[in-house]
Structures are given as structure tokens and as C-alpha cells.
């Protein structure tokens, strides 16, 4: 099958022929219909997350189950089911899983795992246990979640990463309430999804912040009441829109020390900063001890939106299915697998929102 791979950190992604292993007990084979190009994939390409190579990219996808393991051991899914892939399926047995924190599962979220090989025979690894920028995947049956078949594949693909992460960050981690003010910093796919979630929660104002002025229209389409171009005056601009206090909530989606600092300064005393973006190990955040005490702000991260995919993905899919949530503003480019390397380049330059590879 065809897949998008990267052979070493810093190299350009390319299309290659990959051979998947047979479907074993407790596994399923999924024909991918659509897959998003996510910033976490870019972190695999540039080596930020230190995966093993050669690596099949991709982890945000939707498809159809075409085979289940021996003796029909496909778990809760069957051949023909439309599913969303889950890159962090909880084991349900570790300490975190048994204490109500499945998003912190000790078994999930590894940058890469070995699976399959190139046509040349060289062993390959797959991103976050999936490797979904490919025509097919073989994954554990608990790494897929059934969704209604009539949800468009490009929209369904986003549910498994960008939308679940952002919606969970707003609703579960930050617990945004109606009437509270929210600023979202960094308007890629996750940031724009956070704007949609904040608006749906009844937040007002909802302020979008990005380095790129071209994101203004995307931010407004996603529900922002105001848009600011990120610079040294961003925090001051947010305070001007929130009665001089600062926002009740800042949702940081860029994963950089500088934007985390901006989020901190843009939040009111007693407010909450939620870091969603995944940053580099050596990008250090500095806060003074006095500021931490005096501001009484809370700084925390949101891993996978503090969500339980088996519970929250079906709820999101239902909201999309009945029209309660519109995710179309998140997709700016629908592309072929061959065009995916260019999507990585656009993403690295901060252009557009989500690029989605369509296989159908």
C-alpha cells in the first residue's frame, strides 16, 4: 500500500510502498478514507518528539473496517463499520486509568511503535501507534471508535485529534462557562476548534490570537468575536477587550514558551491558563515567584483534552451528525496523499488551518 513516510529527522516526507503485518487477535484492518495533517506529525518530521525511523506519518483519521482478527475478535467493531482512529487508547488497567484519568494512560501516546516494513524489507515504525497517512492501517481494535456512516470522512477524521483535544481542553480541563471570557492563542486546527468549543460553551468575548493576519477570517468563521495579531501588545489588547482585567481563560495552542508567557499575562488575576500545544523539551517557561503568588492564576496542561475517547468521541460525532457543531471552518485544503508534503510546508509557515488527505 501507499503511505507517507519520513526516513530521518529533518528529511522531506515522501510516498513509499509499505507492507503491513497480518491482522492478529484483537486487531482490525481499516481502509483510510481521510486523514488530517496535524502539527504533531510535523513534530515527528523535525524530530521534536524523537520517534524511530523510517516512520509512517499520520494519526488523525477516519475509515472503514475491512478485516477483523482471527475468530472475529474485533472487539466492539465489525467489518463495514465506519470508525475514527484513536491515537491514545487507554489500557483501562494502569493507575491513571483506574483513577479516572485515561488520557494519562501509562500505555498510550508513544511517539512511534514498530509495525510493518518497506517494500525493500526495512522495518518501519508508525506514528503514535497508527501511521494513518496511508491507504490502510492495522491497529488494536480498541484504537478505533465507531461513528455514523454519513458523517463526511474529512470532518470525521478531525474528531480523533484536533476536535477532541480542543473541545476537551475547553469543556473538561478549563471548564469554560457561559459568559466567561476566553482568549485562544495559536489558530491552527486545534486553536480554531477551541474557538468553536468556546463559542458553543457560551463564552463571550471569544478572542482569537495568531501571528498571521490571514487567520482573521478563519477565526471569525470559527466563532471568534475579536481577532488580534500576536505581538508584544497582545496581553494589553486582551485586557482592553475584557474590562481591563484580562480573560477568564487563556487556551494556549502553539506550545511555545513565548506564547505561554503571553497567555499568562493576558489572563486576569485568579484566571486559568490551559496549555494545549505540545512544545520542545528545551523551550523553558519563566515566571517569577512573586507573580505566581500575586496573580493567583492557575497554569495547567490539557493532555488529549482530558478526554476519554470511548465516551467523548461518540458524543462529538452525534453533535456533528445533528448539526449542533459545524467543523467545516477547520478545513482549508482537501488534498491527495501526493500533495501531503506541501501541506507540511504550509503548516510550518503558519498558513491555513487543517489540510485533509482524501483517499476515496
C-alpha positions as CSV (number, residue, x, y, z in Angstrom):
1,X,0.0,0.0,0.0
2,X,1.0,3.7,-0.4
3,X,2.0,5.6,2.7
4,X,3.6,8.9,3.6
5,X,6.9,8.2,5.4
6,X,9.9,10.2,6.7
7,X,13.3,8.4,6.8
8,X,15.1,10.6,9.3
9,X,14.6,13.8,11.3
10,X,14.6,16.8,9.1
11,X,14.1,15.0,5.9
12,X,11.2,15.7,3.5
13,X,8.3,13.3,3.7
14,X,7.8,11.0,0.7
15,X,5.4,8.4,-0.7
16,X,6.6,4.8,-0.3
17,X,5.2,1.3,-0.6
18,X,4.7,-0.2,2.9
19,X,3.7,-3.8,3.8
20,X,1.5,-4.2,6.8
21,X,1.6,-7.2,9.1
22,X,-1.3,-9.7,9.1
23,X,-4.3,-8.8,11.3
24,X,-3.8,-10.6,14.6
25,X,-6.2,-11.3,17.5
26,X,-7.6,-8.2,19.0
27,X,-6.7,-6.2,15.9
28,X,-8.5,-4.7,12.9
29,X,-7.5,-3.5,9.4
30,X,-9.0,-0.2,8.4
31,X,-9.2,1.3,4.9
32,X,-8.5,5.0,5.5
33,X,-10.9,7.4,3.9
34,X,-9.5,10.7,5.2
35,X,-6.5,11.8,7.3
36,X,-5.6,15.2,8.7
37,X,-2.1,16.7,8.6
38,X,-1.5,17.6,12.3
39,X,1.2,19.6,13.9
40,X,2.2,16.6,15.9
41,X,3.1,14.9,12.6
42,X,5.4,17.9,11.9
43,X,7.0,17.3,15.3
44,X,7.7,13.8,14.1
45,X,9.3,15.1,10.9
46,X,11.6,17.6,12.6
47,X,12.5,15.2,15.4
48,X,10.9,17.2,18.3
49,X,9.1,14.1,19.6
50,X,12.1,11.8,18.9
51,X,10.3,8.9,17.1
52,X,12.1,5.9,15.4
53,X,12.6,6.0,11.7
54,X,11.7,5.2,9.0
55,X,8.3,6.4,10.1
56,X,4.8,6.2,8.6
57,X,3.2,9.6,9.4
58,X,-0.3,10.4,10.5
59,X,-2.6,9.8,13.5
60,X,-5.8,11.8,12.8
61,X,-8.0,9.8,10.5
62,X,-11.3,8.1,9.7
63,X,-12.0,5.0,7.7
64,X,-13.9,1.7,7.3
65,X,-13.1,-1.6,9.0
66,X,-12.3,-4.1,6.3
67,X,-11.0,-7.0,8.4
68,X,-11.0,-8.2,12.0
69,X,-8.7,-10.5,13.8
70,X,-8.9,-14.3,13.9
71,X,-12.3,-15.8,15.0
72,X,-13.9,-12.4,14.6
73,X,-12.0,-10.9,17.6
74,X,-12.6,-7.3,16.5
75,X,-13.9,-6.2,19.9
76,X,-16.7,-3.7,19.6
77,X,-16.4,-3.2,15.8
78,X,-17.2,-5.3,12.8
79,X,-16.3,-5.3,9.1
80,X,-18.1,-2.4,7.4
81,X,-18.2,-0.1,10.5
82,X,-17.2,3.5,9.9
83,X,-14.6,4.5,12.6
84,X,-12.4,7.3,13.8
85,X,-8.9,6.3,14.9
86,X,-7.8,6.9,18.5
87,X,-4.1,7.5,18.9
88,X,-4.2,7.2,22.7
89,X,-6.5,4.2,23.6
90,X,-6.5,3.7,27.3
91,X,-5.5,0.3,28.7
92,X,-8.2,0.5,31.5
93,X,-5.8,-1.2,33.9
94,X,-3.0,1.2,34.9
95,X,-3.2,3.5,37.9
96,X,-4.3,6.5,35.9
97,X,-7.0,4.6,34.0
98,X,-8.4,3.2,37.2
99,X,-8.4,6.6,38.9
100,X,-10.4,8.4,36.3
101,X,-7.5,9.8,34.1
102,X,-7.5,7.6,31.0
103,X,-5.9,10.5,29.0
104,X,-2.7,9.9,31.1
105,X,-2.7,6.1,30.5
106,X,0.8,4.7,31.1
107,X,0.5,2.6,27.9
108,X,-0.6,5.2,25.5
109,X,0.9,8.1,23.5
110,X,4.3,6.7,22.5
111,X,5.7,8.7,19.6
112,X,6.2,5.6,17.5
113,X,5.8,1.8,17.6
114,X,7.3,-0.8,15.2
115,X,4.8,-2.1,12.6
116,X,5.2,-3.4,9.0
117,X,8.1,-2.9,6.6
118,X,9.0,-1.1,3.4
119,X,8.9,-3.0,0.1
120,X,12.7,-3.2,0.4
121,X,12.3,-5.2,3.6
122,X,13.4,-2.5,6.0
123,X,11.3,-2.4,9.2
124,X,9.0,0.6,9.7
125,X,7.5,2.4,12.6
126,X,4.1,4.1,12.8
127,X,3.2,7.4,14.3
128,X,1.5,7.2,17.7
129,X,0.7,3.5,17.1
130,X,-1.3,4.3,13.9
131,X,0.6,5.6,10.9
132,X,-2.6,6.9,9.4
133,X,-1.4,8.9,6.4
134,X,-1.6,5.6,4.5
135,X,-4.2,3.7,2.4
136,X,-4.7,1.2,5.2
137,X,-3.7,0.6,8.8
138,X,-3.6,-2.4,11.1
139,X,-4.4,-1.3,14.7
140,X,-5.7,-2.7,18.0
141,X,-9.5,-2.9,18.0
142,X,-9.7,-0.6,21.0
143,X,-7.9,2.1,18.9
144,X,-11.0,2.7,16.8
145,X,-14.3,4.2,17.7
146,X,-17.5,3.7,15.6
147,X,-19.2,6.8,14.2
148,X,-22.3,7.3,12.0
149,X,-21.5,6.4,8.4
150,X,-23.0,9.5,6.9
151,X,-20.6,12.0,8.6
152,X,-18.3,13.2,5.8
153,X,-15.0,11.5,6.1
154,X,-12.9,14.7,6.1
155,X,-14.9,16.0,9.1
156,X,-14.9,12.6,10.9
157,X,-11.1,12.5,10.6
158,X,-10.7,15.6,12.7
159,X,-12.7,14.2,15.6
160,X,-9.9,11.9,16.7
161,X,-7.3,14.6,17.4
162,X,-7.9,18.3,16.8
163,X,-11.5,18.4,17.8
164,X,-11.4,16.0,20.7
165,X,-8.3,17.8,22.0
166,X,-9.7,21.3,21.7
167,X,-13.2,20.5,22.9
168,X,-11.9,18.7,25.9
169,X,-9.5,21.4,26.8
170,X,-12.3,24.0,26.8
171,X,-15.0,21.9,28.4
172,X,-13.2,19.4,30.6
173,X,-9.8,20.9,31.5
174,X,-10.7,24.6,31.7
175,X,-14.4,24.0,32.3
176,X,-15.4,27.2,30.5
177,X,-18.8,28.5,31.4
178,X,-21.3,30.7,29.6
179,X,-20.5,34.4,30.0
180,X,-16.8,33.9,30.7
181,X,-14.1,35.5,28.5
182,X,-11.8,33.3,26.5
183,X,-8.6,34.0,24.5
184,X,-7.2,31.3,22.2
185,X,-3.6,31.8,21.2
186,X,-2.4,29.9,18.1
187,X,-5.0,29.3,15.4
188,X,-4.0,26.1,13.7
189,X,-6.6,23.3,13.5
190,X,-6.6,22.8,17.3
191,X,-6.8,26.6,18.1
192,X,-9.7,27.1,15.6
193,X,-11.5,24.0,17.1
194,X,-11.0,25.6,20.5
195,X,-12.7,28.8,19.3
196,X,-15.7,26.7,18.1
197,X,-15.9,24.9,21.5
198,X,-15.6,28.2,23.5
199,X,-18.4,29.8,21.4
200,X,-20.5,26.7,21.8
201,X,-20.0,26.9,25.6
202,X,-21.4,30.4,25.6
203,X,-18.2,32.3,26.2
204,X,-18.1,36.0,25.5
205,X,-15.9,37.6,24.3
206,X,-14.0,34.9,22.4
207,X,-10.7,36.3,21.3
208,X,-8.5,34.7,18.7
209,X,-4.8,35.5,18.5
210,X,-2.3,34.5,15.8
211,X,0.9,35.7,14.2
212,X,-0.8,35.7,10.8
213,X,-3.3,38.3,9.9
214,X,-4.6,35.9,7.3
215,X,-6.1,33.9,10.1
216,X,-8.6,36.6,10.9
217,X,-11.4,35.4,8.6
218,X,-10.9,31.8,9.8
219,X,-11.1,32.9,13.4
220,X,-14.4,34.7,12.8
221,X,-15.8,31.8,10.9
222,X,-14.9,29.6,13.9
223,X,-16.7,31.9,16.4
224,X,-14.2,34.5,17.5
225,X,-15.8,37.8,18.4
226,X,-12.4,39.5,18.1
227,X,-9.1,38.8,16.5
228,X,-5.6,40.1,17.5
229,X,-2.3,39.8,15.6
230,X,0.2,38.4,18.1
231,X,2.9,40.9,19.2
232,X,4.3,42.5,22.3
233,X,1.0,44.3,22.9
234,X,-1.3,41.2,22.8
235,X,-1.9,41.0,26.6
236,X,-2.7,44.7,26.7
237,X,-5.2,44.2,23.8
238,X,-6.9,41.3,25.6
239,X,-7.3,43.4,28.7
240,X,-8.8,46.2,26.7
241,X,-11.5,43.7,25.5
242,X,-12.2,42.3,29.0
243,X,-12.9,45.3,31.2
244,X,-9.2,45.9,31.9
245,X,-8.9,42.6,33.9
246,X,-7.7,40.1,31.3
247,X,-9.5,36.9,30.1
248,X,-11.1,34.4,32.5
249,X,-9.4,31.7,30.4
250,X,-6.5,31.6,28.1
251,X,-6.2,28.5,25.8
252,X,-2.6,28.2,24.5
253,X,-2.4,26.1,21.4
254,X,1.1,26.9,20.0
255,X,3.2,25.1,22.5
256,X,5.9,27.7,22.8
257,X,7.4,29.4,25.9
258,X,6.7,32.9,24.4
259,X,3.0,32.2,23.8
260,X,2.6,30.6,27.2
261,X,4.0,33.8,28.6
262,X,1.6,35.8,26.6
263,X,-1.3,33.6,27.7
264,X,-0.2,34.2,31.4
265,X,-0.1,37.9,31.0
266,X,-3.4,38.1,29.1
267,X,-5.3,36.2,31.9
268,X,-7.0,38.0,34.8
269,X,-5.9,37.6,38.4
270,X,-7.5,34.3,39.5
271,X,-7.9,33.2,35.9
272,X,-6.8,30.0,34.3
273,X,-4.2,29.3,31.6
274,X,-4.6,25.9,29.8
275,X,-1.7,24.8,27.7
276,X,-2.8,22.6,24.8
277,X,0.2,23.0,22.5
278,X,3.0,20.4,22.7
279,X,6.3,22.2,22.9
280,X,10.0,21.4,22.8
281,X,11.8,19.9,25.8
282,X,14.4,22.8,25.9
283,X,11.9,25.6,25.5
284,X,11.7,26.9,29.1
285,X,8.9,28.9,30.6
286,X,10.0,31.5,33.2
287,X,7.6,33.0,35.8
288,X,8.6,35.0,38.9
289,X,7.7,33.6,42.3
290,X,6.0,36.9,43.2
291,X,4.0,36.9,40.1
292,X,2.7,33.3,40.7
293,X,1.7,34.3,44.2
294,X,0.2,37.7,43.4
295,X,-1.7,36.8,40.2
296,X,-3.4,33.7,41.8
297,X,-3.6,32.3,38.3
298,X,-3.7,28.6,37.5
299,X,-1.4,27.2,34.9
300,X,-2.0,23.6,33.7
301,X,-1.8,21.5,30.6
302,X,-4.5,19.6,28.8
303,X,-3.4,16.2,27.5
304,X,-5.7,15.0,24.8
305,X,-8.4,17.3,26.1
306,X,-8.6,15.4,29.4
307,X,-10.9,13.2,27.5
308,X,-12.0,9.6,27.4
309,X,-12.3,8.9,23.7
310,X,-14.7,6.0,24.1
311,X,-17.1,8.3,25.9
312,X,-16.4,11.7,24.3
313,X,-15.8,10.8,20.6
314,X,-19.3,9.4,20.1
315,X,-20.8,12.5,21.8
316,X,-18.8,14.7,19.4
317,X,-19.8,12.6,16.4
318,X,-23.5,12.9,17.5
319,X,-23.2,16.7,17.8
320,X,-21.7,16.9,14.3
321,X,-24.3,14.5,12.9
322,X,-27.3,16.5,14.2
323,X,-25.8,19.9,13.2
324,X,-25.1,21.2,16.7
325,X,-21.4,21.6,15.9
326,X,-20.1,22.8,12.5
327,X,-16.5,21.8,11.8
328,X,-16.2,22.9,8.2
329,X,-14.3,26.1,9.1
330,X,-11.4,23.9,10.3
331,X,-10.7,22.5,6.8
332,X,-8.9,24.8,4.3
333,X,-7.3,22.2,2.0
334,X,-8.6,18.9,0.7
335,X,-5.7,17.1,-0.9
336,X,-4.3,13.9,-2.3
337,X,-1.6,11.9,-0.5
338,X,0.9,13.0,-3.1
339,X,0.2,16.6,-2.1
340,X,0.8,16.0,1.7
341,X,4.5,17.1,1.7
342,X,3.4,20.5,0.6
343,X,0.8,20.6,3.4
344,X,3.7,20.1,5.9
345,X,5.4,23.1,4.4
346,X,2.2,25.3,4.6
347,X,1.8,24.2,8.2
348,X,5.4,25.1,9.2
349,X,4.8,28.6,7.7
350,X,1.5,29.0,9.7
351,X,-0.7,29.0,6.6
352,X,-4.3,27.8,6.6
353,X,-6.0,25.5,9.1
354,X,-6.3,21.8,8.6
355,X,-5.2,20.0,5.4
356,X,-7.0,16.7,5.0
357,X,-5.9,13.9,2.7
358,X,-8.8,12.2,0.9
359,X,-8.3,8.6,-0.2
360,X,-11.8,7.9,-1.6
